[in-house]
Amino acid sequence: MRTSFVPRLGREISLIGQGCWQLGADWSHVADDTAQDILRAAADAGVTFFDTADVYGDGRSERALRDFVADRGAEGITIATKMGRRADPHEASQYTLDNYRRWTDRSRENLGVDTLDLVQLHCPPSEVFANPQTYDDLRTLQQEGRIAHYGVSVETCDEALDALRDPDIATVQIILNVFRRKPLEHVLGTARENGVGIIARVPLASGLLTGKYDEHTTFGEKDHRHFNRDGAAFDVGETFAGVPYEVGVEAAREVAALTPEGWTTAQFALAWIGAVGASTIIPGASRPEQAQANAAAADMPPFDEETLAALAHVYNERIREHVHAKW
C-alpha cells in the first residue's frame, strides 16, 4: 500500500483509506459481523486510515471501529471521526466549545479512547469556517487532551480555502472524484503548500463510478441514493456527487470505456484521485471483497497524458455544467 506523509498530522496514512459511513446507516444494511469482516479485510490489504462520524448510525460506525481496534490493536491505525451534525437545529450558533466537548466526549466513549486521533467539523454552515473562534475552540480541545489533531469536512471549495487560513488545521476532507474536479484548481495546491492533508470523500460518486449502475437500478428506501437525490436530507452533493443520476450513468459508461484491461472502473476512478494529489481516499464498502478491491487501486500504474485528457473531456462535456459552479 502506498502511503502519504501529512506534515500537520505528523504521520503516514494509507493512500486508500476506508470510509465507514456504510457501517452505520443510510446505505443498504451492513450486519455487525460483516462490518468487522470489512474492517479486517481493509487492514489486511494495507489500509491504515479509517474515517467515521458520530452520526453514522448514531454512533454505530464508531463502535464498530472500537471493536475492530480492540481485537486488532491500534498500532499504525489512524481513526478520523467527525462532529457537528448532531446539532439541532443545524445552525452556526450550535458550534460552540461546550458542544464540541459534549460531542467529542461521546465519540471518545464510542471509540474507547482517551484522545481522538483526528476530529473534523462535519460540513457545518459556511460561516463557521470563517470564524476565528472556531479554531481557537478546537485548539482548546487539543490542550485539554480530548483530540490530537483537528480538520474540517467541507461542501465547497470556498469553505476549504477559509479553513486553510488557520495555521494548525491538519486535514481538509472534500468531495473529489472524476466527476468533481473543481478542488484541483485551488484547494489541493494550497493544502500541499501548507502541509495539510486532503481526504477525498465520495470518490466513486456514490457508486456511479463503479460503472455497474444503469437507468433501471433501484435503491432501498433507507438508502440516501433513494431519499436524498434532491437534497431532501442533506447537501445533494453527497449523493452521486451532485450529478443528475441519468447524466452520471452515461458519463460513467465513458469512464468505463477508458479503464485499462485487468482493472475495474472503480479502481481506475480511485487511482485517478491518487494521481492528482489526494493524501488519502475513503471509499466505502458493503462487503470484504469490495474493501480489498478498493485497496488494490493503490497499485495501478501511472496515468498517461492521453488518459488524463480523455477523463477531463468527459467532465467538461458531460458533468461540468451540473456541478462546477455549485461547489
C-alpha positions as CSV (number, residue, x, y, z in Angstrom):
1,M,0.0,0.0,0.0
2,R,1.3,3.4,-0.9
3,T,1.3,6.0,1.9
4,S,1.3,9.7,2.2
5,F,3.0,11.7,4.9
6,V,0.8,14.6,6.2
7,P,3.1,17.1,7.9
8,R,0.4,18.7,10.1
9,L,-0.9,15.3,11.1
10,G,2.7,14.2,11.8
11,R,2.1,10.7,10.4
12,E,1.9,8.4,7.4
13,I,-1.5,7.4,6.2
14,S,-2.5,4.9,3.5
15,L,-3.4,6.3,0.1
16,I,-6.6,4.2,0.1
17,G,-8.5,4.6,3.4
18,Q,-11.7,3.1,4.5
19,G,-14.9,5.2,4.7
20,C,-17.2,3.8,7.4
21,W,-20.5,5.6,6.6
22,Q,-21.9,2.3,5.2
23,L,-21.1,0.6,8.5
24,G,-23.5,2.9,10.3
25,A,-26.6,3.9,8.2
26,D,-28.0,5.5,5.1
27,W,-26.9,2.7,2.8
28,S,-28.1,-0.9,2.5
29,H,-27.8,-2.6,5.9
30,V,-24.4,-4.0,6.9
31,A,-24.6,-6.5,9.7
32,D,-22.2,-6.1,12.7
33,D,-20.2,-9.3,11.8
34,T,-19.9,-8.1,8.2
35,A,-18.7,-4.7,9.4
36,Q,-15.9,-6.4,11.3
37,D,-15.0,-8.6,8.2
38,I,-14.8,-5.4,6.1
39,L,-12.6,-3.6,8.5
40,R,-10.3,-6.6,8.8
41,A,-10.1,-7.1,5.0
42,A,-9.2,-3.4,4.6
43,A,-6.5,-3.6,7.2
44,D,-5.1,-6.8,5.8
45,A,-4.8,-5.0,2.4
46,G,-2.7,-2.2,4.0
47,V,-5.4,0.3,4.9
48,T,-4.3,2.4,7.9
49,F,-6.8,5.3,7.7
50,F,-10.4,4.9,8.7
51,D,-13.0,7.7,8.5
52,T,-16.2,7.7,10.5
53,A,-18.6,10.2,12.2
54,D,-20.6,10.4,15.3
55,V,-23.9,10.5,13.3
56,Y,-23.2,7.4,11.2
57,G,-25.9,5.1,12.7
58,D,-26.0,7.4,15.8
59,G,-22.5,6.1,16.8
60,R,-22.8,2.6,15.4
61,S,-20.0,3.1,13.0
62,E,-17.7,4.5,15.7
63,R,-18.5,1.5,17.9
64,A,-17.7,-0.9,15.1
65,L,-14.2,0.7,14.9
66,R,-13.8,0.4,18.6
67,D,-14.5,-3.3,18.4
68,F,-12.1,-3.7,15.5
69,V,-9.3,-1.9,17.3
70,A,-9.9,-3.8,20.5
71,D,-9.4,-7.1,18.5
72,R,-6.6,-6.0,16.2
73,G,-4.7,-3.3,18.2
74,A,-4.2,0.4,17.4
75,E,-0.6,0.3,16.2
76,G,-0.3,2.1,12.9
77,I,-4.0,2.9,12.7
78,T,-5.5,6.4,12.4
79,I,-9.2,6.9,13.1
80,A,-10.7,10.1,11.9
81,T,-14.2,11.0,13.2
82,K,-16.4,14.0,12.6
83,M,-18.7,16.2,14.8
84,G,-21.3,18.8,14.3
85,R,-24.2,17.1,12.5
86,R,-25.8,16.3,15.9
87,A,-26.6,20.0,16.3
88,D,-30.3,20.6,16.4
89,P,-31.0,22.9,14.8
90,H,-28.0,22.6,12.5
91,E,-27.0,26.3,12.7
92,A,-23.8,28.1,13.2
93,S,-24.8,29.1,16.8
94,Q,-24.6,25.5,17.8
95,Y,-20.8,25.3,17.0
96,T,-19.6,26.2,20.5
97,L,-16.8,24.9,22.8
98,D,-19.4,23.4,25.2
99,N,-21.0,21.4,22.3
100,Y,-17.6,20.4,21.0
101,R,-16.8,19.0,24.4
102,R,-20.0,17.0,24.5
103,W,-19.7,15.7,21.0
104,T,-16.0,14.7,21.4
105,D,-16.7,13.1,24.8
106,R,-19.4,11.0,23.2
107,S,-17.0,9.9,20.4
108,R,-14.3,9.1,22.8
109,E,-16.7,6.8,24.6
110,N,-17.9,5.2,21.4
111,L,-14.3,4.7,20.2
112,G,-13.0,3.6,23.6
113,V,-10.1,6.1,23.6
114,D,-9.0,9.0,25.8
115,T,-7.7,11.1,22.9
116,L,-9.2,11.1,19.4
117,D,-6.7,10.9,16.6
118,L,-8.4,13.4,14.3
119,V,-11.7,15.2,14.7
120,Q,-13.2,17.0,11.7
121,L,-16.0,19.6,11.7
122,H,-18.8,17.8,9.8
123,C,-19.9,20.2,7.0
124,P,-21.1,23.0,9.3
125,P,-22.7,26.2,7.9
126,S,-20.2,28.2,5.9
127,E,-19.9,31.0,8.5
128,V,-18.3,28.5,11.0
129,F,-15.3,28.1,8.7
130,A,-14.8,31.9,8.5
131,N,-15.0,32.5,12.3
132,P,-11.6,32.6,14.1
133,Q,-13.2,31.4,17.3
134,T,-13.9,28.1,15.7
135,Y,-10.2,27.3,15.5
136,D,-9.5,28.7,18.9
137,D,-12.1,26.3,20.4
138,L,-10.6,23.4,18.5
139,R,-7.1,24.2,19.9
140,T,-8.7,24.2,23.3
141,L,-9.8,20.7,22.8
142,Q,-6.2,19.8,21.9
143,Q,-4.9,21.4,25.0
144,E,-7.5,19.5,27.1
145,G,-6.3,16.2,25.6
146,R,-9.7,15.4,24.0
147,I,-8.2,15.4,20.5
148,A,-4.8,15.1,19.0
149,H,-5.5,16.9,15.7
150,Y,-8.4,18.7,14.0
151,G,-9.6,19.1,10.5
152,V,-12.7,20.1,8.5
153,S,-15.1,18.3,6.2
154,V,-16.4,20.8,3.7
155,E,-19.0,21.1,0.9
156,T,-17.4,23.8,-1.1
157,C,-14.0,24.9,-2.3
158,D,-14.6,28.3,-0.7
159,E,-15.1,26.7,2.7
160,A,-11.9,24.7,2.2
161,L,-10.0,27.9,1.5
162,D,-11.4,29.6,4.5
163,A,-10.3,26.7,6.7
164,L,-6.9,26.6,5.2
165,R,-6.1,30.1,6.6
166,D,-5.9,28.5,10.0
167,P,-2.2,27.7,10.9
168,D,-3.0,24.5,12.8
169,I,-5.6,22.7,10.7
170,A,-4.3,19.2,9.8
171,T,-6.7,18.0,7.1
172,V,-9.4,19.0,4.7
173,Q,-12.0,16.5,3.6
174,I,-13.7,17.3,0.4
175,I,-15.6,15.6,-2.4
176,L,-13.0,14.8,-5.1
177,N,-13.6,12.4,-7.9
178,V,-13.6,12.1,-11.7
179,F,-17.0,13.9,-11.6
180,R,-15.9,16.6,-9.1
181,R,-12.7,18.2,-10.3
182,K,-13.0,21.8,-9.0
183,P,-10.8,21.2,-5.9
184,L,-7.9,20.7,-8.3
185,E,-8.0,24.4,-9.3
186,H,-7.1,25.9,-5.9
187,V,-7.7,23.6,-2.9
188,L,-5.1,20.9,-3.4
189,G,-2.3,23.2,-4.2
190,T,-2.9,25.4,-1.2
191,A,-3.2,22.4,1.1
192,R,0.0,20.9,-0.2
193,E,1.9,24.2,0.3
194,N,0.8,24.3,3.9
195,G,1.4,20.7,4.8
196,V,-2.4,20.0,5.1
197,G,-3.7,16.6,4.2
198,I,-6.5,16.2,1.6
199,I,-9.1,13.4,2.4
200,A,-11.1,12.7,-0.8
201,R,-14.6,11.6,0.0
202,V,-17.4,10.3,-2.3
203,P,-14.6,9.1,-4.5
204,L,-16.9,6.8,-6.6
205,A,-19.8,9.3,-6.8
206,S,-22.0,7.1,-4.5
207,G,-21.2,4.1,-6.8
208,L,-21.8,5.7,-10.2
209,L,-18.1,5.4,-10.9
210,T,-18.1,1.6,-10.5
211,G,-19.8,1.6,-13.9
212,K,-22.3,-1.0,-12.6
213,Y,-25.4,1.1,-12.5
214,D,-27.8,1.7,-15.3
215,E,-31.1,3.6,-15.8
216,H,-33.1,0.7,-14.2
217,T,-31.0,0.4,-11.0
218,T,-33.1,1.0,-7.8
219,F,-32.0,1.6,-4.2
220,G,-33.7,0.9,-0.9
221,E,-35.9,3.4,0.8
222,K,-33.4,3.9,3.6
223,D,-30.5,4.4,1.2
224,H,-29.5,8.0,0.6
225,R,-29.2,7.3,-3.1
226,H,-33.0,7.0,-3.0
227,F,-34.1,9.6,-0.5
228,N,-31.5,12.4,-1.0
229,R,-31.4,12.7,-4.8
230,D,-32.9,16.2,-4.5
231,G,-31.0,17.1,-1.3
232,A,-34.0,16.5,1.0
233,A,-31.9,15.2,3.9
234,F,-28.5,16.9,3.4
235,D,-26.4,18.5,0.7
236,V,-27.3,17.0,-2.6
237,G,-23.6,16.9,-3.5
238,E,-23.2,14.0,-1.1
239,T,-25.4,11.8,-3.3
240,F,-23.9,10.9,-6.7
241,A,-21.6,13.8,-6.2
242,G,-24.5,16.1,-7.1
243,V,-24.6,14.8,-10.7
244,P,-28.1,14.0,-12.0
245,Y,-28.4,10.3,-12.0
246,E,-29.1,9.7,-15.6
247,V,-26.3,12.0,-16.7
248,G,-23.9,10.2,-14.3
249,V,-24.8,6.8,-15.7
250,E,-24.0,7.9,-19.3
251,A,-20.7,9.6,-18.2
252,A,-19.7,6.5,-16.2
253,R,-20.0,4.4,-19.3
254,E,-17.4,6.7,-21.0
255,V,-15.1,6.3,-18.0
256,A,-15.6,2.6,-18.0
257,A,-14.5,2.5,-21.7
258,L,-11.2,4.2,-20.7
259,T,-10.4,1.7,-17.9
260,P,-7.3,-0.4,-18.6
261,E,-7.6,-4.1,-19.1
262,G,-7.3,-6.0,-15.9
263,W,-8.6,-3.3,-13.7
264,T,-12.2,-2.4,-12.6
265,T,-13.7,1.0,-13.3
266,A,-13.9,1.6,-9.6
267,Q,-10.1,1.0,-9.2
268,F,-9.5,3.3,-12.2
269,A,-11.5,6.1,-10.6
270,L,-9.8,5.7,-7.3
271,A,-6.4,5.6,-8.8
272,W,-7.1,8.9,-10.6
273,I,-7.7,10.6,-7.3
274,G,-4.3,9.5,-6.0
275,A,-2.7,10.6,-9.2
276,V,-4.0,14.1,-8.9
277,G,-2.7,14.6,-5.3
278,A,-5.1,13.4,-2.6
279,S,-3.4,12.3,0.6
280,T,-6.0,9.6,1.2
281,I,-9.1,8.4,-0.5
282,I,-12.0,6.9,1.6
283,P,-14.3,4.7,-0.5
284,G,-16.9,2.7,1.5
285,A,-17.6,-1.0,1.2
286,S,-20.5,-3.3,2.0
287,R,-18.5,-6.5,1.5
288,P,-15.0,-7.5,2.5
289,E,-14.2,-8.2,-1.2
290,Q,-15.0,-4.5,-2.0
291,A,-12.6,-3.3,0.6
292,Q,-9.8,-5.5,-0.8
293,A,-10.5,-4.4,-4.4
294,N,-10.5,-0.7,-3.4
295,A,-7.2,-1.1,-1.6
296,A,-5.7,-2.7,-4.7
297,A,-6.3,0.5,-6.6
298,A,-3.1,1.9,-5.0
299,D,-1.1,-0.5,-7.2
300,M,-2.4,0.8,-10.6
301,P,0.3,2.0,-13.0
302,P,0.7,5.8,-13.6
303,F,-1.8,7.6,-15.8
304,D,-0.6,8.7,-19.2
305,E,-1.4,12.1,-20.6
306,E,-3.9,10.8,-23.2
307,T,-6.0,9.1,-20.5
308,L,-5.9,12.1,-18.2
309,A,-7.1,14.3,-21.2
310,A,-9.8,11.9,-22.0
311,L,-11.2,11.9,-18.4
312,A,-11.1,15.7,-18.4
313,H,-13.1,15.7,-21.7
314,V,-15.8,13.5,-20.1
315,Y,-16.0,16.0,-17.2
316,N,-16.1,19.1,-19.4
317,E,-18.6,17.7,-21.9
318,R,-20.9,15.7,-19.6
319,I,-20.6,16.9,-16.0
320,R,-19.2,20.4,-15.5
321,E,-22.4,22.3,-16.2
322,H,-24.2,20.4,-13.4
323,V,-21.6,20.7,-10.6
324,H,-18.7,23.2,-11.1
325,A,-20.5,26.4,-10.2
326,K,-22.3,24.9,-7.2
327,W,-19.4,23.6,-5.0
